[in-house]
């Protein structure tokens, strides 16, 4: 009996694991070659990039309850010609098929991970959703969070949206001044950022970023950059800018000249800033943004103890990025006659967050930090209510504090 050239005959094996491995290889081969496929999908019409995929109903149905219902439910899909799936991106569907056939996704990227997660949700493949979530956890950072945020908002992946916005909070000044911010297409995404109380940038940085975004938005729409057109681009997001927090000079040099605010709005802000009795009818928020971890800033130096040296030598390191549960830093060692010279030192207690592990020298064990006592003894309270002196704690660069790593990941 002849064998199809694309499917090599399996040698006789006795070991069950080897047999399962061979079966997996054949399934993967069927995915790659498309041999014996019995269904075709036409995917991506809504994205302007249609792509066809051939598949095997048997494989799809045993991996996805949605596909099983599609083909063998009470109202099965008729397979006369290609099945149209307009609302899924082709890259995401390719990743879905790859996972269904091989339990792996070779082409997952920060650009398609959210679309792939949404596709996995649509076809009820929770294992792939977990793979995507883990990928985001490992890859998300301040440099790509806006790209991920855009897709997460579009696909309504709310927990990823919040992770991205927290990164924006922590790195507000750098992100708002980046090209990635001006490249955001969605007005809603800009509004979601501007209305956050927890942004850590000064309000003038927020305002200048919004001016740049509105100007770029006008250019994308082929409009001139008049004040009226920029207001139109911003919509309600304009009223999330906290103009009363600008200094008099910032207000005069910025919105006072740009035409973004009406004369009446400018007057109302000026009166609020200078009047003894404040008007309660101001159109803009007046509360200062709370920010997040104001003691940390990109470029700051912190002292960390070298884990390979047990004599108390502390090495200065430069913070390169702030993330929700860790500082990313690089060593910045300046040895001169055996002494390190830091540019700035942050007190150890300012590096601690509740629940974080710390090493207690006196007992030789790790414990969880709870809070710092405001007294002259510089005591901290650990889990269980035990009080120790701050000097008794040791922060290791790669041991004990999981939110610190030697180099940016």
Secondary structure, DSSP 8 states (H G I E B T S, - for coil): ----TTS--------HHHHHHHHHHHHHHHHHH-TT--EEEEE-GGGT--EEEEE-HHHHHHH-HHHHHHHHSTT----SS-EEETTS-HHHHHHHHHHHHHS--TT--TTTHHHHHHHHHHTT-HHHHHHHHHHHHHH--TTTHHHHHHHHHHTT-HHHHHHHHHHHHHTHHHHHTSHHHHT---HHHHHHHHT-TT--S-HHHHHHHHHHHHHHHHHHTT----HHHHHHHHGGGGGGS-GGGS-HHHHHHTHHHHS-S-HHHHHHHHHHHH-SS--S--SS--S----S-TT--TT-EEEEE-TT--S--EEEEEEEEEETTEEEEEE---EETTEE--S----GGGG--TT-EEEETTTTEEEEEEEE--STT-EEEEGGG-EEEGGGEE-BSSSS-TTEESS--
